[in-house]
């Protein structure tokens, strides 16, 4: 009879070899595996940081149900670890997982594919209950030897020890269009601490702007414990792409740390004269997790389209620009010029 660690290894193996057609089903198995560990919502609830909102322990645990996100991040993290080992052979890699939640979902299932001598992992989360939970799970699965440190910390401010090289950073702390959660602030803090060949997960996040009919847009919907694509029949909906607003990756994150205004601002856009079939200003998120592993529109809750405004509500012949605010609760705003 397989023990829990062996069962987790078997499930992770199925996820790593899954295809688009069956990846949802195998992640459901992972969800069922984690359900045996009791997760009670904590008294802390959501925690408001200077640059976003940290999810409650229960909501962080439920992120596993965003099945394509979970599957593709696990595949991407696995490939990134393999690449780090190739880049730095014969040393123990320092891995930082920021915002691990109570399950460390994007890393813990992969550990049995590597040796403790290969990975030196640090887990941080702002939520005390999440840290207590993941410590308990790691101990029960007898995976303690992989970990250097597990602690409560604000990932937007955390400093990895300068005496150690940081080879891999994992942080998935985002909502659609990078609103609400502190992904940008965390990335801008941690990515510059990586070594030159260090890898950031997700590797790149692109936010683009365009015109569409928002109510007809396909999007991943959550109802209770079920996730399904709404408006799936509208996959060929007309979208008019304007341009890429900004890209967040290891290199551009360094610019964010020097951004004193605490917001990004687009150029001016002229309102089109004919917008009956595409009346809404929308933002689209595309995530390159690592290498070829991607999350496209409506693949995940974090890549759902985001509507800023209806063109019908703007004065004719006017221009507009959009701003992305990093401080407090990250959000997008439209300014008419």
N, C-alpha and C positions, 0 to 999 in steps of 0.2 A: 504494500500500500504506500502510495506516495505521501511524503510529508508536505507541509504548506509551501516550503521553499521550492520543492520539486514541482509542485502544481503551478506555482507562479512562473517558473522557468518554462514549463510546457506551454502555458498561455502566451507568454512573451514570444516564444518561438513561433507560435501560430500568427501572432500579430506581425512579426518581422517578415514573414513570408506571405502575408495576406495580399490580396488584390483589391481593386476598387469594388469589385462585386461582393466580396465577403468580409471586408475590414470592419463593417459595423457589427456583424455577428460575433467576431472574435473579441472585440473590445467589450461587448456585453458580458462575455465570460470573465474578463478582467474586473468589470464592475461587480459581478456576482462574487468574485473572489474577495474583493475589498469589503463587501457587505458583511462578512463575518466578523469584521472588526467594528465594534460599536462606535459610531460617531454621533454624539449628542451636541446640538448647537450650544455654543458657549455663551456665557453672559456678556462677553465683550462685543459680540455682533460685528458689524462693519466698523472698521477703524479709519477715521479721517486723518490723512497725512497732509503734509504741506503741498504735495503734488498729486493727490489722488486718493481713492478710497480702496482700502484693503478689504477683501471679502471676508465674511464670517467663516468660521471653520466648516460649517455645514455647506455653505454655498461653494467654498473651495473644493470640498469633497465631491460635490455634484458635477463639477467641471468634467469629470471623467466621462459623463454621459454624452458630452459633445464628441461623438464617436470618431468621426474623421479627424478631428483635431488631435485627439489622444493617439490614434493609430499613427498618424503621419509625424507627430512630434517624437514618438518613441522610435520610429524608423530613422528620423533625422538625427536624434541624439546618438543612436547606436553608430551610425555612419561617422558622426563627428568624433566619437571616442576612438574608433578605429583609425581615423585620419590623424588624430593627436598622437596616438601610439606610434604611427608611422613617422610622424614629424619629430617625435622625441622618444626614440626607442631606449630601452634599458633604464628608464627613470620612472618614478611613481608620479602619475599625472595629478595635478591639483585641479579639482573640479568644484565649482561653486554653483549651487542651485538656490536661487533667490526667489522667495515666495513659494516654498515647497508645499504648503498646505499640509493637511494631516496624513497624506498618502505618499508624497513625493512621487506622484504618478508618472512623471515623464522620465524618471531615472531608476527608481527602485526595481521595477520588473526586469531591468537589463543587467543587473549586477552579476547574476550567476553566469553570464557569458564572458566574464572577465575575472581575473584573480585579484584578491585584495592588495597584492603587491603592485598592481598596475594603477589602482585608483585611490586617491586620497581626497575624500569628499567632505565638503562643508555644506551644511544645510542651514539656511536662515529663513525665518518667517517672523512677521511682526506680531502674530497671534500666538499667545502663550499656550492656548489649548491645542493648537495645531502642532506645536513643537512637542508638547507632552505626548500627543497621539503618535506622531511619527517615531519618537524614541521608543515607545512601547512596541510598535509594529516591527521596527528594526531588530529589537531585542528578541521578540518572539520568533522572527525568521532567522535568527542567528547570523545577521549580516553586519554586526558591529565592527568587524575588522576593516571594513571598507571606509569607515568614517573618521575624519580628523576632528570635526567639531559639528555640533548641532546646537543652535542657539537662537534666542529671540533677538531680532535685530531689524532695523529699518533699512531695507535694501537701497533706498534712495540716498543713504548716508554711509553705509557700511564700507569700511576699508579693509581689504584683504591684507594680511601681513606682508610687508615689503621684503621680508627675508625669504619669501617663497614666490616662485614663478606661478602665475595663474594661467592655466592652459585652456580651460573651458568654462564658459559662463552660460548657464541656462536660466532663463526667466520668461515665463509666459504669464504676464499680469496685465491683460488687456481686455477691453471691450471693443465693440465695433467702432471703426474710424478713430481708434485710440482715445475714445472718450472715457470718462469716469475713472479708470484705473491708472496706476502710475508707471506704465511701461516705459514711456519716454524718459522720465526722471531716473528710473532704475537703470536703463540702458546707458544714459549719459553719465551715470556715476560709475558703473561697473565695467563697461566696455574699455575705457581708457586704461584700466588696471590690468588688462590682458597682456601677455607677451606678444611680440611681433607676429608670431605664427599662431597665437591663440585664436580660438574659435568662439564666436558668439551665436547663441541659439535663442530666438530665431535669427538667421543670418541677415535677413533684410525684410523691411516692411515698407510697402509703397502705398501712398494715399493719393488717389487721383480724383479729379472733379469732372462732372459731366452733366448732361441734361437727360431726363428720363420721365416716365410716368410712374411715380413712386408706388402708388397703390397697386400697380400691376407687376412690380418687381418680384421675382422669385426670392425667397429668403428662408433660411432654416428657422423653423418655429419650434418652440418648446411648449408642450402642454402636459403638466404633471411630469411623469418620467419618460414621456415619449417625445422623440425628436423627428420632425418630418419637414419636407420642403413644401411651403405654401406657394401657390401660383406656379407650380412646376410646369404647367402647360404654356406659360409665358416665357420660356427659356430664350426664345428668339425676340424678346422685347426690344424695341428700338432704343438704342442709347447713343447719344452724341457725345463723344469724348472731347474734352477741352484740353486738358494737359495733366501731367503728373505734378502734384503740389509739392510733395517732398518725400524723401527716402530716408529711412532710419536704418543705419547699419554701423559696423564697427568704426568706420572712418568718419561718417557724418555725425556720430554721437559726440565726437570731440568738439564739434562746433556748438552743439547744444549747451555744453558746459560753459561756453563763453558767451552765451546769449543773455545779455543783461536785461532785456525787455520782458523776458518770460513768455514770449509768444512768437509764433511764426505768422507772417503776413504775406498773402498772395499779391500778385499784380492785379491791376484793374481788368475786369471783364465787361464787355458790352453786352447788354441784354439783346438776344436775337429778336428780330421782328416777327417771325413766325415760330411759335412754340406750342401750337395746339396739341401735337402728338407727343411732345416732350416738355411738359410744363413745370417740371420740378428740378431744382438744383440738388444734385446728389453727390455723395462721396463714396468712393469704392476702395476697398482694402484688398491688397494682394500680399500674401506672406510667403517668402522663401524661407522655409524652416532650415534646410541645409541641402546643398547640392541640388538634386532634382526634386526634392520633396517640397510640395507647394500646397497652399490653401488658396483657392480661388473664390470668386463671389459665390455666396450661398453654400459653400462647403461647410461652414462653421458659423457659430454665433458671432465669432469675432471678425468674420469677413462679410457679414450681412451689410447690404447697402444702408446708407444713412442720409436722410433728407435734411437739408439745411433750410430751404424755403421754397415756396411756390413763386414762379415768375409772375403769376397773376396778381400777387400782392405787392409787386415792385412797380414804381412809377415807370411809364413808358419812356424809352430813349435814355434811360439812366444807365449808370455803370455800377458795378459792385465789386467788392473784394471780400475775401474770407480771412479770418484770423483763427489760429489755434492757440488757445491759452494753456500753458503748462501748469501754472500755479493753481492751488486750491483743488477744484474738481476739473480735470482737463475737459475742454469742450471747444466746439467750433461756433463762431458767430459771424454773421453777415453784416457788412457795412455798405450802405448805399452812398454813392458819390455823385 
